[in-house]
């Protein structure tokens, strides 16, 4: 039964609230490192790397200070020059990592169902200057890994995945982290695996892993003679302790996020003009975010008007990711960034609405949020909810 929504303002709650391991567990990991005075990039970091590599079934994991730095180090370690094809419907840090690496971004359109990068459009954007394709597992929904791998192989390109949202996601029964030349995760507080700050680079390429390890330490592999232009991107022992303590919580978080996502879909699925991201059969999304698309023409209300209505009830939402990267001032200056239409990306970004989702969000609150969305919509959108 959908509860009746009190017209008074709802009790305030946060859009995102990270579920953290008990502090005593974190400190149990961290205390020996603290006592020994080895508080950055030492034994705990190595232990964390090994645990992640084992979980993901990948040969190498390199812990770094952020996903963005991880992507930059992968580009540098691969020696890439020229252009990189990436989606415009993503967080701008994806494109920032390319710019910092002196790579020219070229934006591809998104798939209309999964909202991830379109392999077909990515291939259309390839030129003699293209060095790599950078896919993004958007909101934790895996990219079309196999078609992208075929495109990259057919054209002699490197394939990297921004897996910032996707720890715990699976592509056809295999953990995200195993694919392409490298995948790079984020461990910031909005993610399912939290280390405070931090990132993870996973790869089956031993030479690439070795160069990324050197790169995170200014390019120095240990002989005080840098082999590449690196930076300080080391992970601290405390961040590793937090990550280690939280690693066992990931499966439960993924299960809970999927339950919440299913509840949103059940309660909002019959509404005219509300679109949903498709997760392909056989794949698992972490649902780091839960986003819907509001078609203003079909709904009679814009995304921004709906956000304002929800905020008036103390329901905080986001618009991940609007405007699209190619529409942002920093990237409009790149004439090569857009080749052809990005119509699907622009339509998606114009109506995207991200609803609260986190492990401890009660299903009763999910129902209240869904009812608030329904009540904010014009009558023409409110077809029968089909629930008891």
N, C-alpha and C positions, 0 to 999 in steps of 0.2 A: 504494500500500500504506500502510495506517495503521500507524505505528510502534508497537512495544510500549512501554508507558509504564513506566519504572523506578519502582518503589514509593518510592524515596527522594525526598527533596525536590528539585524542579526547581531549576535555576539561577535566581536571582531575575532578573526583568526588569520594566521599568516598564509601567504600564498605557498610558501615552501618552508618546511621545517625538517632539517636533517635528523635522521635517526642514528644516534651515535652509540658505540659500544660503551659499556660501563667504564668510568674513568679508572677504576682500580685495575682493570685488565690492560688498559693502555699503559699505565704506569708500571705494571709488572713487566711488560716488554721493555719499557724505556729505562727503568731504574739502573740496570747494569751499565748501559751506555753512558748514562749521566755520571755514575760513580767513577767510571774509567776515564771520563773526559773525552770520549770519542763520540761527539754529538752530531756529526754530519758525514754522510756518505761512507758509512762504515759497515759493521757486521749486520746491524738490523736492516739496512737498505739491501744488502746482499741476500739476507734471509727473505725479505719481502719479494725481491725479484724472483727468487727460486720458487716461492710459493705460488706466485702468479703464473709463472711459466708452466708449472705443473698443472695448475687448474685449467689453463687455457690450451694445454697440449701443444705448446710452442717451444722451440729450442732456446730462444733468447728473450729476455726481458730486461730493459734498461730503465731504471727509475730516474726521473728528471724533475725539475722544479715546476713545470706546467706543461699542459698539452701543447700550447702555442710554441714554447721553446722546443718541445719534442719534435714538432713538425719542422721547425727551422733547422734543427740538427740533422734530421733525416734528409732534407733537401741538400744541406751542405755536404753530408757524408756521401750522398749519391753523386755529388759533383754536377748537379743539374744547372743548366743554363737555358735561357730562352723563355718559353711560355709553359704555363701549367693550366690545364682545363679543370674547372671546379664549378660546383653549383653556386648560383647567386642566392638561392634560398637556404641560408645558413647563418650562423653567428659570424660577425665580421672578422673575428679572430682567425677564422679559417683562411680568409684572403690576406689578412695581415701577415700571417706566417710566410706566405709566398712573397709579398712585397719586401719584407725584411730580408729575404733570401735573394733579392734582386731578380726574382722571377716575375714575369708579366702575367697577371691573371686574365684568363679568357673564360667568360661565364657561359655555362650550358644551362638549358632549360630543365625543368623537373618533370618527372613522370606524373601524369595526372592522378594516379591512384596512390602510389607509395609516397609521393612528394619528394623522393630522393632523386639524385642526378639521373637524367635520361641517358642511357648508353648510346642510343641512336643520335641524339643531339650532340653528345660529346664527340662522337666520331665525325659528325659533320663539321665540327670546329677545328679538327686537326689540320695543321699545316707543317711545312718543313721546319718551322721553329718550335714545334711542340716537343716538350721533353717528358711530360708526365701528365697523368690524370689523377686528380685528388677527389675521391668520393667522400661523402659524409653520411654516416648512419644516423639519419635525422630523427631526433627524439628517442633514439634507440632502435628505430626500425632499420633493419639491415638493408644496405644497398643491393642492387641487382649485381651481386658479386661475379657470377659466372659470365654474363654478357660483358661486363666491364673488363674482366680478365681477358676475354677473347678479343675485345677491341684493342686493349693495350698490347697483347701479344702480336696481333696482326699488324700493328703499326710500329712495333719496336719501342714501346714507351714503358716507362716505369709507372707502377700503380701503387698509390698510397691511400690509406683510408684514415680520415679524421673520425676516430671512434670515441670522441669526447663523451658522448651520451650513452655509450653502448656496452659498458661492462655488464656482463650477464646476458647479453643478447646472443642469439644463435642464428646461423644461416644454414638451413637444411640439416639440422642436427649437429652442426659443428660450432664451437664457440667463436664468436667474433674475436679477432685477435690473431687468427691463423692465416689471414688472407693478404694478397698483394705482396709487394716488396716489404712493406711495414704497415703496422696500424699503431695509432697513437691515442691513448686514453687520457681523460681528465679525472682528477681526484678531488676537485673543489667541492664545497659544501652542498651544491645542488645535485650532485651525482649520487648514484646508489652505493658506490664504494668511495668513502670519504677519507682523505688524509689531511684535511685542512686546506692545503694547497699541494699540488704535485701533478705529475703525469707519468705515464708508462709507455715506452716504445717496445712493441713486440715484433719479432721477425724470426725467420728461419735462416737468415743469411748471416753467417758468423762474421764475415768481413765487415758487413754493415753495422752489426752490433758493436764490434770492436771500435769502429770509427765514431759511433755515437757516444760510447763510453768515454773516449778521449775528448770528444767535442763538448761534453757536459762539464769538463774540467779544463776549460780554456783551450782545448785541443791537445793537451798534454797527456800522452799515454803512460807517462811515468818516468820518462828519461829527461825531462825538462827541455825537450826539443819539440815544440808543437808540430804535429803533422797536418793540422788543418786549422782554419780560423774558427776557434770555438768560443765559448762563453761560459760564465759561471751559471750552470743549470743543475747544480747538485741538489739532491734531496737530503733533508735533515733526518737524523735518527728518530726524532719525535714524530715527524710525518710518517715515517715507515712504521713506527709502533702503532699509530692510529690506524693505518691501512691494514696492518697485520691483524689487529684486534677486530676490525670490521669485515675481514674477508669472509668469515663464516656466516655473516648475516646476509650476504648478497642474494642467495637463492630465495630466502623468505621475502626479501624486499621485491624481487622480480615477481614472485607469485602474488604478492599483495598489490603491486602496481597494476598487474594484469587484471586482478579482480576489480579494482576501482575503475579501470578503463572499460571493462565489460559492463559495469553498472552504469557508467555515463552513457555508453552506447545504447543500452537497454532503455534508459529513461529519455534519451534525446533522439533516438534513431528514427522515430516516426515524424519528426518535425520537418516541414517543408523548408528547403533552403539551407539546411545544416548538413555540411559535408564532413566525412570522416576519412582519416588516413587508413589505407589498406595495408595490413601485414600479410604477406604472401603465405599460403599454406606451407607448412614445414619450417617456417621461420618463427623466432621468438623475439619480440621487442622488449627491451627493458622498461619502456614507457617512462623514461626519465622525465618527459613532459607529456601531457595529454592536451592535444590541440584539436579544435574543430574549425571548419571554414564556414563563415557566415556570408551567404549570398544576399546582398542587400536588395537586389531586384526581386528575388523570390520571397524574402522574408518581410520586406517592407520596413526594415530597420538596419542601419549600418552596424558594422562591428564596433565602431567607436561609440555609437549611441547605446549599444547593448552594454559595453564596458561601463559606461557612466551609470546606467541603471543598476548594474550589479554593485558598483562601488557605493552607490547610495544606500545599499543594504550591507555595507561592510564586507562585500565579497570581492577580494582583490584578484585581478586577472592580469595576464600579460599578452603581448602580441608578438610572440616568438615565431617568425622573425620578420618584422615590418618596420621600415621599408626594406626591400631586398637589397643585397649588397650593391648591386650595380646602380641602384637608385640613390645611394648615399654620396654625399659631396666628394669624399675622398676618392671614390672610384669612378665618378662621372668624368674625371679628367683623363681616363685611359681610353683612347679612341679604339684600341684593339679589343677592349674588354668585352664588348657586345658585338657579335657577328650574327646578324639575323634577329629573329624575334625571340623574346623571352616572355611571350604572352602568358603562358601558364604560370610562370613564376610570379608575374605581376598580379594576376588575378588572385592567386593564392595568398600572396603577401597582403593584398588589400583587404582580405576578409579573415585573416587568421586570428584565432582567439584561443589562448592557452588557459585552461582551467586548473584549479589547485589539484595537485596529486602528490602525496607522500605517504610513507609507510603507515604512519599513525593517524591518518585521516579517517575518521569513522564513516561507515557507509551511510549512516543517518545524515551526516553532514553532506555527503555526496548527493543524497536525495534532495536535501534542502537547496543545494546549489542548482541542481537540475530543474527543480520547480521554479526557482527564481528566474532562470533562463526562460523557461516556458512562459511564465507570467509577464516577462518583459517583452515578449514577442507579440506582434499584432495577432488578432484572432485568426486570420487566414492561415497562419503557420501552425496553429495548434490542432492538428489532427489527433485522433484518439491515441493516447499513449500506449495502449495495448498491454497494460500491466495491471496486476491485481493488488 
